[in-house]
Amino acid sequence: MHTTTSAPANRTFAPTADRFRWRVVDIVVAAVLGVAIGLVFWGWNTVGGLWFAAMDGLTPGLGGIAVGIWLLGGVVGGLIIRKPGAALLVELIAAIVSALIGNVWGITTIFSGLAQGLGAELIFLAFLYLRFTLPVAMLAGVGAGVGAWVLELFLTPNLAKTLEFNLLYLGTLAISGALLAGLVGWLLVRALAATGALSRFAAGREARRDV
């Protein structure tokens, strides 16, 4: 009687446990994604930095519209690996790579990676790591932007700036996160999946079903 009732319970919980368990391939791909996106960050440091300065010079707070590419790691990591911690880990590795190569922000880049990755991670968590659609990707980008905004309130003098500045900056970060991190990240994952490079991940299997 005991064995009859316990077996279904094991079958019920095992798939969930397996879905959340990190495989070796997950760790390797997270590292590869982090390094690759870190190189993208490094390239964007000049382009995005100039765009940020130009927009902020036009109207303080508008510079946030250029930040989205720096939020890409959390979105892409979460969409591909689909495990708790993936968004945070990939964004953090990318930030570390960007800092090690060299940029004007130094070690604070790592703090940004933590905050941005956590912002994206919380969105995937809110959907219990079950939904990875375009709207969820865009929300994850927004979440990463909010994470950046909260950090910069204390890491930079933003807290001492006007309410109007901080609200405008939050709004532009959210828009940039939704488009440059969320939409671009989702399209990038779809493009990678179409090549067959993600065949060992749910994102790759979904792409084959959609063909």
FIPA-367136 format. One record per residue: residue in three letters; x, y, z of N, C-alpha, C in turn. Coordinates in steps of 0.1 Angstrom, whole numbers, padded with zeros to 4 digits, always signed. Example, Ala and Ser with C-alpha at 12.3 -4.5 7.8 and 13.67 -1.06 7.14 Angstrom:
2
Ala+0132-0057+0078+0123-0045+0078+0132-0033+0078
Ser+0128-0022+0071+0137-0011+0071+0129+0000+0079
END
This chain:
211
Met+0008-0012+0000+0000+0000+0000+0009+0013+0000
His+0019+0012+0008+0028+0023+0009+0035+0026-0005
Thr+0040+0015-0011+0047+0017-0024+0038+0022-0035
Thr+0025+0018-0034+0016+0022-0045+0013+0037-0044
Thr+0012+0043-0032+0009+0057-0031+0022+0066-0033
Ser+0034+0061-0030+0046+0069-0031+0051+0070-0045
Ala+0049+0060-0053+0054+0060-0067+0049+0072-0075
Pro+0035+0075-0075+0031+0086-0083+0036+0099-0078
Ala+0038+0100-0065+0044+0113-0060+0058+0115-0065
Asn+0066+0104-0066+0079+0106-0071+0079+0110-0086
Arg+0069+0104-0093+0068+0108-0107+0064+0122-0109
Thr+0056+0127-0099+0051+0141-0100+0062+0151-0098
Phe+0071+0148-0088+0081+0158-0084+0094+0157-0092
Ala+0097+0146-0097+0109+0144-0104+0111+0153-0116
Pro+0101+0154-0125+0103+0163-0137+0106+0177-0133
Thr+0099+0183-0122+0102+0196-0118+0116+0198-0113
Ala+0121+0188-0105+0134+0188-0100+0144+0188-0111
Asp+0142+0179-0121+0151+0178-0132+0151+0191-0141
Arg+0140+0197-0142+0139+0209-0150+0147+0220-0144
Phe+0148+0221-0131+0156+0231-0124+0171+0228-0121
Arg+0174+0215-0124+0188+0211-0121+0197+0215-0132
Trp+0208+0221-0128+0218+0225-0138+0226+0214-0144
Arg+0227+0213-0157+0236+0203-0163+0249+0209-0166
Val+0259+0200-0170+0272+0205-0174+0271+0214-0186
Val+0262+0211-0195+0261+0219-0207+0255+0232-0204
Asp+0246+0233-0194+0241+0246-0190+0252+0255-0185
Ile+0261+0250-0176+0272+0258-0171+0281+0262-0182
Val+0284+0253-0191+0294+0257-0202+0288+0268-0211
Val+0275+0266-0214+0268+0276-0223+0267+0289-0216
Ala+0264+0289-0203+0263+0302-0195+0276+0309-0196
Ala+0287+0302-0194+0300+0308-0195+0303+0313-0209
Val+0300+0306-0219+0303+0310-0232+0294+0322-0236
Leu+0282+0322-0232+0273+0334-0234+0278+0346-0227
Gly+0282+0344-0214+0287+0355-0207+0299+0362-0213
Val+0309+0353-0218+0321+0359-0224+0317+0366-0237
Ala+0309+0360-0245+0305+0366-0258+0297+0379-0256
Ile+0288+0379-0247+0280+0391-0244+0289+0402-0237
Gly+0299+0397-0229+0308+0407-0224+0316+0414-0234
Leu+0320+0407-0245+0327+0413-0256+0317+0423-0263
Val+0305+0420-0264+0295+0429-0270+0294+0442-0261
Phe+0294+0440-0248+0294+0451-0238+0306+0460-0241
Trp+0318+0454-0242+0330+0461-0244+0329+0470-0257
Gly+0324+0464-0268+0322+0471-0280+0312+0483-0279
Trp+0301+0480-0271+0291+0490-0269+0295+0501-0259
Asn+0306+0499-0252+0310+0509-0242+0313+0522-0249
Thr+0319+0522-0261+0322+0534-0268+0309+0540-0275
Val+0302+0531-0283+0291+0536-0290+0279+0540-0281
Gly+0276+0531-0271+0266+0534-0262+0269+0546-0253
Gly+0282+0547-0249+0286+0558-0241+0285+0571-0248
Leu+0288+0572-0260+0286+0584-0268+0272+0588-0270
Trp+0264+0577-0273+0249+0579-0274+0243+0584-0261
Phe+0247+0578-0250+0242+0582-0237+0245+0596-0234
Ala+0258+0600-0237+0262+0614-0234+0254+0624-0243
Ala+0252+0620-0255+0245+0629-0265+0231+0631-0260
Met+0224+0620-0257+0210+0621-0253+0208+0628-0239
Asp+0218+0626-0230+0217+0632-0217+0220+0647-0218
Gly+0229+0650-0228+0232+0664-0230+0220+0672-0236
Leu+0212+0665-0244+0199+0670-0249+0189+0673-0238
Thr+0186+0663-0230+0177+0664-0219+0182+0654-0208
Pro+0187+0658-0197+0191+0649-0186+0181+0638-0183
Gly+0185+0626-0184+0176+0615-0182+0173+0607-0194
Leu+0175+0613-0206+0173+0606-0219+0184+0596-0222
Gly+0195+0598-0215+0206+0589-0218+0202+0574-0216
Gly+0193+0571-0207+0189+0558-0205+0184+0550-0217
Ile+0181+0557-0228+0176+0550-0240+0188+0542-0246
Ala+0200+0545-0243+0212+0538-0248+0216+0526-0240
Val+0210+0524-0229+0215+0514-0219+0212+0500-0223
Gly+0201+0498-0230+0195+0484-0232+0205+0473-0236
Ile+0215+0476-0245+0224+0466-0249+0232+0461-0237
Trp+0235+0469-0227+0242+0464-0215+0233+0456-0206
Leu+0220+0454-0210+0211+0446-0202+0208+0433-0209
Leu+0215+0430-0220+0212+0419-0229+0215+0405-0222
Gly+0226+0405-0214+0230+0392-0209+0220+0384-0201
Gly+0213+0391-0192+0203+0385-0184+0191+0380-0192
Val+0187+0387-0202+0176+0383-0210+0180+0370-0218
Val+0191+0371-0225+0195+0360-0234+0198+0347-0225
Gly+0205+0349-0214+0208+0338-0205+0195+0331-0200
Gly+0186+0339-0196+0173+0334-0191+0165+0326-0202
Leu+0165+0332-0214+0157+0326-0225+0163+0313-0229
Ile+0176+0312-0229+0182+0300-0234+0183+0289-0224
Ile+0189+0292-0212+0191+0282-0202+0179+0278-0194
Arg+0171+0288-0191+0158+0285-0184+0159+0278-0171
Lys+0169+0282-0163+0171+0276-0150+0172+0288-0140
Pro+0168+0285-0128+0170+0296-0118+0185+0300-0117
Gly+0187+0313-0117+0200+0319-0117+0207+0321-0130
Ala+0201+0316-0141+0208+0317-0154+0209+0332-0158
Ala+0198+0340-0157+0199+0354-0161+0209+0361-0153
Leu+0209+0359-0140+0219+0366-0131+0233+0362-0135
Leu+0236+0349-0137+0249+0344-0139+0255+0350-0152
Val+0247+0349-0163+0252+0353-0176+0255+0368-0176
Glu+0246+0376-0170+0248+0391-0170+0260+0394-0161
Leu+0262+0387-0151+0274+0389-0142+0287+0385-0149
Ile+0287+0374-0155+0299+0370-0163+0303+0380-0173
Ala+0292+0385-0181+0294+0395-0191+0300+0408-0185
Ala+0295+0412-0174+0300+0424-0167+0314+0422-0163
Ile+0318+0411-0157+0331+0408-0153+0341+0409-0165
Val+0337+0402-0176+0345+0403-0188+0347+0417-0193
Ser+0337+0425-0193+0338+0439-0197+0347+0447-0188
Ala+0346+0444-0175+0355+0451-0165+0369+0447-0167
Leu+0372+0434-0169+0385+0429-0171+0392+0434-0183
Ile+0385+0435-0194+0390+0440-0206+0394+0455-0204
Gly+0386+0462-0197+0388+0476-0194+0378+0485-0199
Asn+0372+0493-0190+0363+0504-0193+0364+0515-0183
Val+0357+0526-0185+0358+0538-0177+0351+0536-0163
Trp+0343+0525-0162+0336+0523-0149+0343+0514-0140
Gly+0352+0506-0144+0360+0497-0136+0352+0487-0128
Ile+0355+0485-0116+0348+0474-0108+0333+0477-0106
Thr+0329+0489-0107+0314+0492-0106+0306+0485-0116
Thr+0313+0481-0128+0306+0474-0138+0301+0460-0133
Ile+0308+0454-0123+0304+0442-0118+0291+0444-0109
Phe+0291+0455-0101+0279+0458-0093+0267+0459-0103
Ser+0269+0466-0114+0258+0468-0124+0254+0455-0129
Gly+0263+0446-0132+0259+0432-0137+0251+0425-0127
Leu+0254+0426-0114+0246+0420-0104+0232+0425-0103
Ala+0231+0438-0103+0218+0445-0102+0209+0442-0114
Gln+0215+0443-0126+0208+0441-0139+0204+0427-0140
Gly+0213+0418-0137+0210+0404-0138+0199+0400-0128
Leu+0199+0405-0116+0189+0402-0107+0175+0408-0111
Gly+0175+0419-0117+0163+0425-0122+0156+0416-0133
Ala+0164+0411-0142+0159+0401-0152+0155+0388-0146
Glu+0163+0383-0136+0160+0371-0130+0147+0371-0123
Leu+0143+0382-0116+0131+0383-0109+0119+0382-0118
Ile+0120+0386-0130+0109+0385-0140+0107+0370-0144
Phe+0118+0363-0147+0116+0349-0150+0111+0341-0138
Leu+0115+0345-0126+0110+0339-0114+0095+0341-0113
Ala+0091+0353-0116+0077+0357-0114+0068+0347-0123
Phe+0073+0343-0134+0066+0333-0143+0070+0319-0140
Leu+0077+0317-0129+0081+0303-0124+0090+0296-0135
Tyr+0097+0303-0143+0106+0298-0153+0098+0288-0162
Leu+0086+0292-0165+0077+0284-0174+0074+0291-0187
Arg+0075+0304-0187+0071+0312-0200+0083+0320-0205
Phe+0086+0318-0218+0097+0325-0224+0094+0331-0237
Thr+0082+0338-0237+0077+0344-0249+0083+0358-0250
Leu+0080+0364-0262+0085+0378-0264+0081+0388-0253
Pro+0068+0388-0249+0064+0397-0238+0072+0395-0225
Val+0075+0382-0222+0083+0379-0210+0097+0384-0212
Ala+0103+0382-0224+0116+0387-0226+0117+0402-0225
Met+0107+0409-0230+0107+0424-0229+0105+0428-0215
Leu+0097+0421-0207+0095+0424-0193+0109+0422-0185
Ala+0116+0411-0189+0129+0409-0183+0139+0420-0186
Gly+0138+0425-0198+0146+0437-0201+0143+0449-0193
Val+0130+0451-0191+0125+0462-0182+0130+0460-0168
Gly+0129+0447-0163+0133+0444-0150+0148+0447-0148
Ala+0156+0443-0158+0171+0446-0158+0173+0461-0157
Gly+0165+0469-0165+0166+0483-0164+0162+0489-0151
Val+0152+0484-0145+0148+0488-0131+0160+0485-0121
Gly+0166+0473-0123+0177+0470-0114+0189+0480-0116
Ala+0191+0484-0128+0202+0494-0131+0198+0507-0124
Trp+0186+0511-0125+0181+0524-0120+0182+0524-0105
Val+0178+0513-0098+0179+0513-0083+0194+0514-0079
Leu+0202+0506-0085+0216+0506-0082+0222+0520-0083
Glu+0219+0527-0094+0225+0540-0097+0219+0551-0088
Leu+0208+0549-0082+0204+0558-0072+0214+0560-0060
Phe+0221+0549-0057+0231+0549-0046+0245+0549-0051
Leu+0248+0543-0063+0261+0542-0067+0266+0555-0074
Thr+0257+0563-0079+0260+0576-0085+0252+0587-0077
Pro+0254+0599-0081+0246+0610-0074+0231+0611-0078
Asn+0226+0601-0084+0212+0602-0089+0202+0605-0078
Leu+0204+0600-0066+0195+0602-0055+0194+0616-0052
Ala+0204+0624-0054+0204+0638-0051+0198+0646-0062
Lys+0195+0640-0074+0190+0647-0085+0175+0649-0084
Thr+0169+0656-0093+0155+0659-0092+0146+0647-0094
Leu+0134+0647-0089+0124+0637-0092+0121+0635-0107
Glu+0120+0647-0114+0118+0646-0128+0129+0639-0135
Phe+0141+0641-0132+0152+0634-0138+0151+0619-0136
Asn+0149+0615-0123+0149+0601-0120+0137+0594-0127
Leu+0126+0600-0128+0114+0594-0134+0117+0593-0149
Leu+0123+0603-0155+0126+0603-0170+0136+0592-0172
Tyr+0146+0591-0164+0157+0581-0165+0151+0567-0164
Leu+0142+0565-0154+0136+0552-0152+0128+0548-0165
Gly+0120+0558-0170+0112+0555-0182+0121+0552-0194
Thr+0132+0559-0196+0140+0556-0208+0147+0543-0206
Leu+0151+0540-0194+0157+0527-0191+0148+0515-0194
Ala+0135+0517-0190+0125+0507-0192+0123+0505-0207
Ile+0122+0516-0215+0119+0515-0229+0131+0508-0236
Ser+0143+0512-0232+0155+0507-0238+0157+0492-0234
Gly+0154+0489-0222+0154+0475-0217+0145+0466-0225
Ala+0133+0471-0227+0122+0463-0234+0126+0461-0249
Leu+0132+0471-0255+0135+0470-0269+0149+0464-0272
Leu+0160+0471-0267+0173+0467-0270+0178+0454-0263
Ala+0172+0451-0251+0175+0439-0244+0165+0428-0246
Gly+0152+0432-0244+0141+0422-0246+0139+0418-0260
Leu+0135+0427-0269+0132+0424-0282+0144+0418-0290
Val+0155+0426-0289+0168+0421-0295+0173+0408-0290
Gly+0172+0406-0277+0176+0394-0271+0167+0382-0276
Trp+0154+0384-0276+0145+0374-0281+0148+0370-0296
Leu+0150+0380-0304+0153+0378-0318+0167+0371-0319
Leu+0176+0374-0311+0190+0368-0311+0189+0353-0308
Val+0181+0350-0298+0179+0336-0294+0172+0328-0305
Arg+0162+0334-0311+0155+0328-0322+0165+0325-0334
Ala+0173+0334-0336+0183+0333-0347+0193+0322-0344
Leu+0198+0321-0332+0207+0310-0328+0200+0297-0328
Ala+0188+0296-0324+0180+0284-0324+0178+0279-0338
Ala+0176+0288-0348+0174+0284-0362+0186+0278-0368
Thr+0198+0280-0363+0210+0274-0368+0212+0260-0363
Gly+0205+0256-0352+0207+0243-0346+0217+0244-0335
Ala+0222+0256-0331+0232+0257-0321+0226+0254-0307
Leu+0213+0255-0306+0206+0253-0293+0198+0240-0292
Ser+0203+0230-0300+0195+0218-0301+0193+0211-0287
Arg+0202+0213-0278+0201+0207-0265+0193+0215-0255
Phe+0187+0225-0259+0179+0234-0251+0165+0235-0256
Ala+0155+0238-0247+0141+0239-0250+0139+0250-0261
Ala+0147+0260-0260+0146+0271-0270+0149+0266-0284
Gly+0158+0257-0286+0161+0251-0299+0150+0241-0303
Arg+0145+0233-0294+0134+0224-0298+0121+0232-0302
Glu+0119+0243-0295+0107+0251-0299+0109+0257-0313
Ala+0121+0261-0316+0123+0266-0329+0121+0256-0340
Arg+0124+0243-0338+0122+0233-0347+0107+0230-0349
Arg+0100+0231-0338+0085+0229-0339+0078+0240-0347
Asp+0084+0252-0346+0078+0264-0353+0080+0264-0368
Val+0090+0256-0372+0094+0256-0386+0083+0248-0394
END
